[in-house]
């Protein structure tokens, strides 16, 4: 009863405050209730240089000033273009907009100060901790805006926050914030805040990937894990081996040319979203068999369940100099092109079923004592090449958890199979990116896609997939990769990634499955899902911001899913609160 | 082992046949392997009248010839417009298209014979069993097409099948079928094959509803259950009481005017998709309180869980002459406008929590012996008005299952709460529309949308919704509303509906949640999910057709979700079959 009263009191207090829907929520955040208008001819000052806002300015170089200038152009053209009149956040009939007649208080200048000097090498492709993403933003009641950051990327983060303070007025070309004065200090909890996309099971056009990078940047997410190949298809053009995509792509137009790759990686780098490729090996590489059958064992072997996790099977042979030569050639072709823009390369290594190697003429065994040294050699060789290209290797957790390989400690391990794995892997001394399937797999819970004939019907029924249920945004939000770790282990956790594995995702349903659920992970990684006191952030505070953020992303062209009914976005959150009726 | 061998043999036999992806599958269906081309200047003969195919012809009247002429126009312009080149159904590199050079065999005439005379009253708004939807379609190896049906609606069904036989050629304006000669006899298993949409929790624009009607017609589904109002909002304009939508809609533009209603109902009728409204009462009607607070009890009462199933609460007072007058005025306004196009009206009646009536000044009780006679009167009065307008009342199952009301036997009961309900309700002698939540609720399984504050966090975790998991297409397909019934009970089952309740569905994610899963129910209702032998249709036969059908719907502009990866649509189904590895 006492907690009910307390809860009601808290709910009341929250309801009395205006919703200030910045997502992710800044570390320190004070607002007022003065309304200010933003002029389209806003002047921009950057470290004492006066710059005009220019629509559609794209940076030609990676000079700090250019990065910032392009960031300002993007931020303001997003705000002026999104036409976000937030009627769906107010009770029908409520007059929530400021008067646009009479004397308006205008914001006339955005003053940006970058206090540090960007490291021209690292600003494009920072490893975890190598770029300072913090920023301070103040907006005085009389319209002075000051955005201060150490790095140009910090400025970009601050700009995203800045434009979230404004709404468009239904009267037309007026943009206002009702929240001045504003004081914000902000910085991320985790350095690595990513999304995994999978372009082997379904192809995603370049434009789709670019708009997804935009959405990541809006969410202050900074990594795009690009799982580009797998056993299903090989869409990546490797100019020295064009047969790979010519025989391996789902369709002649479903490929990424070197120009496409350059465009995607550069587009991300400019926005502080580092793109990195995964070419998964020695499993999940069957599509190479379509052009190089001699390199692959168990290609499309059946019953697939004996040889791999899903059809079609296909592993690199494990004791083959031809495979070594192929991998070298592949990396020699690819790495010089991407290492301008990225510090990472993911070599996969997940889900190997040992039985596949009984079919491998270079191995002919499924015995661990035979396979383990071969796997160790395979990983060591490929990682040496990765390092030689000045890239840091990333692998899936099985390498150290299941195959028990001894990898160098620069290798970053991506955990995924469930609870406790971050503890295990950090206790072995590896840096970790967490994608715990129980929280951060966005594809789960919509049903089985492999077929069951009538003789196995009962085994398949009711045809749920392996990792259901669908992870609710609240469950996604509840995950903290650093939970239950020692201080030393916690330091090894770089951050996490939500994963949009694409067995049943293509460009037609990607947006509503990824957004705004990925945003929930984005805030957990940037802001943390708990208050400084250690208490969970209340859904009464979090949910209305996420609902608003969904609407703003929709206004920007992302087909994000609704998380609640319109009645609830239009009312105070406690009108849609579950309360104990007893 | 024996069953494995048998299964492999069956798989092989199926693989050797070409996929003939008609959805839903006709009752009798023979195909060959002659390729025929369809000419854009196809001549159309209808009962000895020669008609030219005209792009975009809309019927002005409901004359049979006009219905057919519009149907032909729609079918052919769909085919010629969809640009469905089925590369995604063939292994990359396979040459699957016919040669378009040289002597092509052309289909030059489509000969349509309607053997019966439409009942001009019933053809627009048939009740279950009142229109004959059967048709025969033959396509000879030398290009003669004969489509025969008893009714004009049967002709429409046959036209949908006809255009599914064709693909567009990548060389341009060539449309071909590789399946001639074709012989089809077809008719539906169930008379009522519907989809429920919910425009109170989120608004769906008229255009969205019209395109959904198109998609229903393609799937030979013939009912759109339009749950138009609820406690969340009142989007329906009632000219005699404009305050209802003015105060009850989510947004001034989020309403259905009489013109909109006429357009939607007529659009459906023309396509053999009967639209019918549900105005749910005496529960689920809270939005009336926004304009008529005196009629409603427990409006937005809290904790909601004591008074209703979800926020906001709101029931009609149960012993109020003002409510009677209101309902009469509402029906008097609405029924004359819709009864041209529909034979049904759904009065709801679900999910009443008796405690709401403790707050009702006309009742002040939650006792069953007080409430039951009042509920009986309420249902009887409203149903009398429904009947007076020559409409048939439909209600949710609680009326006869939970409140144990004695309703007239013309009332159709919609079952939903789970297994066994069809048995119960048919054994009481009522006609049934089945929407078993365990199979046919399309909204389930994506997470909770009501909020849980920290004090109830543990109770909410992990924030799944009440009816998860998401129903896989296979599970949807597995449901037979007539399973485990006596012959007499089975006769009372009109059919079923899949339901897209819209707490977390709006126009942005509607398509991938509804399609192609609704198609799975569509086939279960039209064709039955079992062979004549009683055996389940094999997924090896069903799935490739559904995968193809999804691609064709996508080509027509529906953002249907992918059900498997592209590798599997491009290969024979047994390459994505789960087989026992032991």
Contacts between the chains, C-beta under 8 A, distances in Angstrom:
chain1	res1	chain2	res2	distance
A	3	B	455	4.4
A	4	B	455	7.1
A	6	B	455	7.2
A	7	B	453	5.1
A	7	B	454	7.6
A	7	B	455	4.7
A	7	B	456	7.8
A	10	B	453	7.2
A	11	B	453	6.8
A	87	B	251	6.0
A	88	B	250	7.5
A	88	B	251	7.5
A	92	B	247	7.6
A	92	B	249	6.7
A	92	B	250	6.1
A	92	B	251	6.6
A	93	B	247	7.3
A	201	B	565	4.1
A	201	B	566	6.8
A	201	B	567	7.1
A	202	B	562	6.5
A	202	B	565	6.4
A	202	B	566	5.5
A	203	B	566	7.2
A	231	B	567	7.9
A	232	B	565	5.6
A	232	B	566	7.0
A	232	B	567	4.2
A	233	B	566	7.0
A	233	B	567	6.7
A	247	B	92	7.6
A	247	B	93	7.3
A	249	B	92	6.7
A	250	B	88	7.5
A	250	B	92	6.1
A	250	B	566	4.9
A	250	B	567	7.6
A	250	B	570	6.7
A	251	B	87	6.0
A	251	B	88	7.6
A	251	B	92	6.6
A	300	B	575	6.6
A	302	B	574	8.0
A	302	B	575	7.8
A	302	B	577	8.0
A	302	B	579	6.3
A	303	B	578	7.6
A	303	B	579	3.5
A	303	B	580	6.5
A	303	B	581	4.6
A	304	B	578	7.8
A	304	B	579	7.5
A	305	B	578	6.5
A	305	B	579	7.0
A	305	B	580	7.7
A	305	B	581	4.4
A	306	B	581	3.6
A	311	B	567	7.3
A	311	B	568	7.3
A	311	B	575	6.0
A	311	B	576	5.0
A	311	B	577	7.9
A	312	B	567	6.3
A	312	B	575	6.7
A	445	B	445	6.1
A	445	B	446	7.7
A	445	B	468	7.7
A	445	B	469	6.1
A	445	B	470	5.7
A	446	B	445	7.7
A	446	B	470	5.0
A	446	B	472	7.4
A	446	B	561	7.8
A	447	B	470	6.3
A	447	B	471	7.6
A	447	B	472	2.9
A	447	B	473	6.4
A	447	B	474	7.0
A	447	B	475	7.5
A	447	B	563	7.7
A	448	B	472	5.9
A	448	B	474	6.7
A	449	B	563	6.2
A	449	B	564	4.1
A	449	B	565	6.7
A	449	B	568	7.1
A	449	B	576	7.5
A	450	B	564	7.8
A	450	B	568	8.0
A	450	B	576	5.5
A	450	B	577	6.8
A	450	B	578	4.8
A	451	B	539	4.4
A	451	B	540	6.2
A	451	B	543	5.3
A	451	B	573	5.7
A	451	B	574	7.8
A	451	B	576	5.7
A	451	B	577	4.8
A	451	B	578	6.7
A	452	B	474	7.7
A	452	B	539	5.8
A	452	B	577	7.5
A	452	B	578	5.4
A	453	B	7	5.1
A	453	B	10	7.2
A	453	B	11	6.8
A	453	B	538	5.6
A	453	B	539	6.2
A	453	B	540	5.5
A	453	B	577	6.2
A	454	B	7	7.6
A	454	B	535	6.6
A	454	B	536	5.5
A	454	B	538	5.4
A	454	B	539	7.9
A	455	B	3	4.4
A	455	B	4	7.0
A	455	B	6	7.2
A	455	B	7	4.6
A	456	B	7	7.8
A	456	B	578	6.2
A	456	B	579	7.4
A	456	B	580	6.7
A	457	B	536	6.3
A	457	B	539	8.0
A	459	B	578	7.7
A	460	B	474	7.2
A	460	B	578	6.7
A	461	B	474	7.8
A	461	B	475	7.5
A	461	B	478	7.3
A	462	B	471	7.9
A	462	B	472	6.5
A	462	B	474	7.3
A	462	B	475	4.3
A	462	B	478	7.5
A	463	B	472	4.0
A	463	B	473	7.8
A	463	B	474	3.8
A	463	B	475	5.5
A	464	B	469	5.5
A	464	B	472	6.4
A	465	B	472	7.9
A	468	B	445	7.7
A	468	B	468	8.0
A	468	B	469	5.2
A	468	B	470	7.5
A	469	B	445	6.0
A	469	B	464	5.5
A	469	B	468	5.1
A	469	B	469	5.1
A	469	B	470	7.5
A	470	B	445	5.7
A	470	B	446	5.0
A	470	B	447	6.3
A	470	B	468	7.4
A	470	B	469	7.5
A	470	B	470	6.1
A	471	B	447	7.6
A	471	B	462	7.9
A	472	B	446	7.4
A	472	B	447	2.9
A	472	B	448	5.9
A	472	B	462	6.5
A	472	B	463	4.0
A	472	B	464	6.4
A	472	B	465	7.9
A	473	B	447	6.4
A	473	B	463	7.8
A	474	B	447	7.0
A	474	B	448	6.7
A	474	B	452	7.7
A	474	B	460	7.2
A	474	B	461	7.8
A	474	B	462	7.3
A	474	B	463	3.8
A	475	B	447	7.5
A	475	B	461	7.5
A	475	B	462	4.3
A	475	B	463	5.5
A	478	B	461	7.3
A	478	B	462	7.5
A	502	B	565	7.1
A	503	B	564	7.0
A	503	B	565	4.9
A	504	B	561	6.7
A	504	B	562	5.4
A	504	B	563	6.2
A	504	B	564	6.6
A	504	B	565	7.4
A	505	B	562	7.1
A	506	B	562	4.8
A	506	B	566	7.8
A	508	B	511	7.6
A	508	B	512	6.3
A	508	B	554	6.5
A	508	B	559	4.5
A	508	B	560	7.0
A	508	B	561	6.9
A	508	B	562	7.2
A	509	B	512	3.8
A	509	B	559	7.0
A	509	B	561	4.6
A	509	B	562	7.0
A	511	B	508	7.7
A	512	B	508	6.3
A	512	B	509	3.8
A	512	B	512	6.5
A	535	B	454	6.6
A	536	B	454	5.4
A	536	B	457	6.3
A	538	B	453	5.5
A	538	B	454	5.4
A	539	B	451	4.4
A	539	B	452	5.8
A	539	B	453	6.2
A	539	B	454	7.9
A	539	B	457	8.0
A	540	B	451	6.3
A	540	B	453	5.5
A	543	B	451	5.3
A	554	B	508	6.5
A	559	B	508	4.5
A	559	B	509	7.0
A	560	B	508	7.0
A	561	B	446	7.8
A	561	B	504	6.7
A	561	B	508	6.9
A	561	B	509	4.6
A	562	B	202	6.5
A	562	B	504	5.4
A	562	B	505	7.1
A	562	B	506	4.8
A	562	B	508	7.2
A	562	B	509	7.0
A	563	B	447	7.7
A	563	B	449	6.2
A	563	B	504	6.2
A	564	B	449	4.1
A	564	B	450	7.8
A	564	B	503	7.0
A	564	B	504	6.6
A	565	B	201	4.1
A	565	B	202	6.4
A	565	B	232	5.6
A	565	B	449	6.7
A	565	B	502	7.1
A	565	B	503	4.8
A	565	B	504	7.3
A	566	B	201	6.8
A	566	B	202	5.6
A	566	B	203	7.2
A	566	B	232	7.0
A	566	B	233	6.9
A	566	B	250	4.9
A	566	B	506	7.8
A	567	B	201	7.1
A	567	B	231	7.9
A	567	B	232	4.2
A	567	B	233	6.7
A	567	B	250	7.6
A	567	B	311	7.3
A	567	B	312	6.3
A	568	B	311	7.3
A	568	B	449	7.1
A	568	B	450	8.0
A	570	B	250	6.7
A	573	B	451	5.7
A	574	B	302	8.0
A	574	B	451	7.8
A	575	B	300	6.6
A	575	B	302	7.7
A	575	B	311	6.0
A	575	B	312	6.6
A	576	B	311	5.0
A	576	B	449	7.5
A	576	B	450	5.4
A	576	B	451	5.7
A	577	B	302	8.0
A	577	B	311	7.9
A	577	B	450	6.8
A	577	B	451	4.8
A	577	B	452	7.5
A	577	B	453	6.3
A	578	B	303	7.6
A	578	B	304	7.8
A	578	B	305	6.5
A	578	B	450	4.7
A	578	B	451	6.7
A	578	B	452	5.4
A	578	B	456	6.2
A	578	B	459	7.7
A	578	B	460	6.7
A	579	B	302	6.3
A	579	B	303	3.5
A	579	B	304	7.5
A	579	B	305	7.0
A	579	B	456	7.4
A	580	B	303	6.5
A	580	B	305	7.7
A	580	B	456	6.6
A	580	B	459	8.0
A	581	B	303	4.6
A	581	B	305	4.4
A	581	B	306	3.6
